[in-house]
Amino acid sequence: MVDMSHIIERNRKARSIFGADHAEAVKIFEHCVKYDLAQTAELVKMSRAIQADPEAADIQEKIAAFNAFRKEIKPSAHPAEPIYLWPEGKIPCCSDYTDNSEHLFNHDPDYVPFMYEVLLPEDAAPKGAIILCPGGDHGESTVNTYQVALDLNALGYQCFLLLNRTNRQPWKAQDAGADSARAVRYVRKHAAKYRIAENHIAFAGFSNGGLTGEALIEYHSGTHKMTDIYPDYVPDELDAVSADLNAFLCIYGPRFNGDPFNYEGVVYPPTFYAVGREDGAMDNLHWVYPDLVKHGIPVEVHTFAGTPHGKAGAKLYDGEVRYPNFELWLPLADCFLMDLFK
């Protein structure tokens, strides 16, 4: 079991600084597709600056400015609409998460998972589709993941920004994986609409989103059925569509060192890793890479000197590319996918 105390402490700190206003900001972050990206990025920068120095003499003025700016941010005139993944009232769940009264997590127990389309122009010929899952407890992490979706658009991919029930924060991996599998099934069912081949679907998981990608594979690919986990679940037409991935992009999110993984009956796709060498996830990568190779899974690994954790899409906040070597993961992933999708 992964120790989530640092996540809880981080969230408790944010709530203690911002109070209930933090939840209102999360709504903007997680629906950033609806808003001006530059404004949303600025709100993230303000939030991070406040959390970095909560004892600053002018902290109350900074919080007031943050809240005032948050209230100024309005949806675009014709906002994108989310795609809700489950029929109303029929979200399968095996987690015992029932209370968020202390506001330790970004999502309450009645959270409804969804995703946004981030699509190419109608006259473009897509290379394939990529479903992107942000890290952590989502929230602010969603905004830089949206930036990555735009970067992948520029490389020719239809993208989908997934806001699933967050893996181990606090839902079980099976539930996070179920939402992700549902997203894959939806995209595959509508492959013709998105102008892609049914076998050209990748999942990109960032940090905790990488763990979610493995949860999808372990519990919802291959011979596994929803009723294996949820005995009372009533399958619908989408469950007849395969949730198997054609590629897995695991960006600084390797399985935790020593965590078990049951390969029986799964379809584990060719996998691409990108991890900074100043990232603690390197320890996990050193352990999981030989395990995948032992099980005959094609793996491509890229590590980047001087790069810490969580820097995909960071240029959005930094205003510059501070880790130009890490930006190379995008064209490298493109080459990896094109070799698979040819």
N, C-alpha and C positions, 0 to 999 in steps of 0.2 A: 504493500500500500504506500502511495506517495504521500509525503508529509505536506499538507496544504496550509500549514500554519502561517507561512510567509505570505500567501495570497490573502488569507483572512486578515492578517495584520495590515497589509497594504490597503485593503479595502476599508478596514476600520479607520485607518489614518485619513483616507480621503473623505469619508463621511464625517469624521470629527472636524475636519477643516471646513468643508463645504455645507454640511448638513443636508437637508432634503434637496437642495439645489443640484447636488451631484447627480441624482437620478434624472433630473430634467436634462442635464447635459448629456448623459448617456443616451437618451432618446435621439439627440441630434447626432452623436457619434455613430450610433448603430444604424441610423437611417441617412447617413451622409450622402448617399446617392441622390437624395431629394434636395440637397442644399448646395450652395456655392462652396466648392472645395477649398478655395483659399480662405474663406471665412471660417470654415470648420477646422482647418489646419491651425489657424490662428487661435481658435478656442482651445485646441489641444495644447498648443505651446503655452498659453496662459495657465492652463490647469497644471501642467508639469512644472512650470516655474514656481507656482504657489506650493505644490507638494514638496518641491526640492528644498524649500526654506520656509517652513511653516512658522518659525519663530521670528521672522523678519519684522522689524519695527513697523513697516507699512503694510503688514499682511491683510488687515481689514480693508484698506483701500484697494489692494489688489483683488481681493475677493469681490468687493463691490463692483469693480470694473469688469471682472469676469462675468458676474451675474447680469450686469447691464448689457454687455456685449452679447451674451447668450440670448437675451430676450430680443435683441435686434435681428438675430438670424432667423430668416423666414424661408419656407420652402419655395422652390422655383415656381413659376407661373403654371407649368405643366409637369408636376413632379412624377417621377417614376413610382410605380406601385409594387409593393412586395408580392411575392408568390408564397402563399402559406402552404406548408408542406403536408399538412394532415387535414382530413375532414374535421369540421368543428366537433369538439367533444370526443374525438377518437384518437388522441395522442397516446400511444402505448408507453408505459413507464414501469420500470422495475426499481427505481430509486426511492429512497425513503426521505427525500427532501420535501418538507412540509411547512417550514417556518423560516422567514427572512425578516423577522421583526427587528433584529439588530442591524439589518441592512449590511450584512457581511458580503453579499454578492450583488452583482449588477442586476440579476434577474430573480423575480419572485417565483414561487413554485408553480403559478399558473401561466408562466411564460409560454408563448406560442411561437415555435421556430418558423423561420421564413428565409427566403433568399431574394436577391435582386439580380435582374439581368443587367449585364454591362456588355453591350453588344456592338458589333461592327456595323458600319453602314450597309444598307440593303444591297448595294451594288458590289460589295466586297465578297471574295471567295474565302471563307474561313479555312484554316488549317485543321481545326478541331475545336474542342471545348475544354475549358479548365474551370473547375469548381474550387473556389478559394475559401479556406477556413481560417479566420484570424486566430491569434494566440490568446493566452490568458483567459480572462473573464470577459473577453471581447471589449465592449466599451471603446476606449480610445484606440485600441489596437485595430479596430475596424477601419479607421480612417486611412492608416498607411497601407492596409491590405487593399483598400479601394484604389489607392495610387498604383499598387502593383497590378491590379486588374487593368488599369488604363495602360500601363506599360506593356502588358501582355496583349492588349488590343492592338497596340502599335506593331506588335510582332505577328499579328494575324489570327488571334484566337478569340472566339466567343467566350466571354467570362461570366461567372455567376458568383456573387458575393454571398456566402452562406452564413447565416446567423442561427446556428443550431443550439440545442441545450449544451452548455459548456461542459466539456469533458472533465470529470473529477472536481468541478468547480461550480456547483456541487453534485451534479448528476453523475451517475455511473457511466462507464465507458460504453456499455451496451446501448444506453439511451442516446448518447452523443453519436454513436455509430449508426443507430437507426435513422436519425434525422439526416445524416450524411448519405446513407444508402438511399433514402427517399429522394434526395436531391439528384443523385446519379440516375435513379430510375426515371425521374421526371424529364431530365435532359435527354436521356436515351429515347424515351417514348416520343419526344418531340424533336428528334434529330432532323427530320425533314424540314420542319419549321426553322430550325437554326442553321440549316444548310451544311450539316456535318455528317460524317459517316458514324454509324452507331458504335464502331470500334475505335473511335478517336476521342475518347473521353478520359481526361486526367483529373486527378485531385491534388491540389496544392495546399498543404497544411503548414502553418507557421507556428513554431514553438508548440504550445498546447494543441494547436490545430494539427500538428504532425501526429501527435498521439491519437487524435480523433480519427485521422486517416487510417491508422493501424487498427483502431477499434472497428471501423467499417469493414476492413478486410477480415479481421478475426471472427467477427460475430455475424456478418451479413453478406459475405461473398460465397461463391462456390455452392456447396450443397446445403448451406445453412438456410433455415427458414425463420421467418418472424415468430412463428408459433413455438420455435425451440426456446425462445426467451420469454415470450408473452403467450402462454397457453390459451388465454381467452381472446386473443386477437382474431378479428375476422378479416382475412385478406380481401383486398379490392383489386381492381384491374391493374393498378400500378404495381402491385406485388408480383404480377406475372412477368414483369420486365426485369432483366438482370441488373444487379447492382455491382457487378464485377468491374473493377477499374482496368483501363488499358495502360495506365501509367500513374505513378505516384511521385509527386515532387514533395520531398520532406525537407523543409527549410528550417534549419536549427531546431528540429523537433524529434530527434531520434528517441526511440523507446528507452525508458529509464534503465540504467545499468542493473541487471539482475532480474528485471521484471519478466515473468513467464509469458510465453506466447504459444498458443495452440495452433499449429499449422495444419491439423487434420481437417480435410474437407474444404480448405480455403483456396481462393485464387489470389495469389500474391503477385502483383504485376511488377514489371521492371521498375526500379526505384532509383531516384536521383536525389542525392544529398548535397546541400550547401550549408556549411557551418563555418563561422569565424573562428580563428585559432585562439582568440581571446575569450571564447565562449565556453562556459562550463559544460555545454552540451557535447563538447569534444569527447569527454569521458564516456558519455553514452554511445557516441558514434564508434569509438574504439571497441566497444563491447558488442554492439548490435551488428556491425558490418560482417565480421566473420560468421556470426550466427545465420545471417541471410545467405551468405555464400555457401555455407554448409548445407543449406536447404535448396540449393540450386537456383536461387533468385538472382537475375541479372541486376547488378548494382553499379552505379556511377557515383563517385564521391569527389567533391571539390571542397577544399578548405582554403581560407583566405587570411593571410597574415595581418595581424593588427586589428582585426575586426571583432568587436564584442557582440553580445546577443541582441537580436531584435532589430536589425538595421535594414531589412527589406522595406522599401518605400520611405526610408527616413529622410530622403532629400526633400520631401514635402514639408517637414518641420524645420529642417536645418537651413533651408534656403540655398543649399549648395550640396554637392556630392562630397561628403567627408571621407567616404570609404570607396574610392573609385574601383579598387580591385573587387570589392564585393558586388558591385553593379554588374560584373561579368557573369554572375549566376544566371541572369536573364537570357543572354544569347546562348550560353551553354545549355540551359534547359531547352531552349528552342531547338538546338541541334539534336539534343537527346530525343525530344518528341518527334522531330521530323524523321529521324532514323527509325523510330517505331512505327510511325504513321505512313511511311512510304508505301 
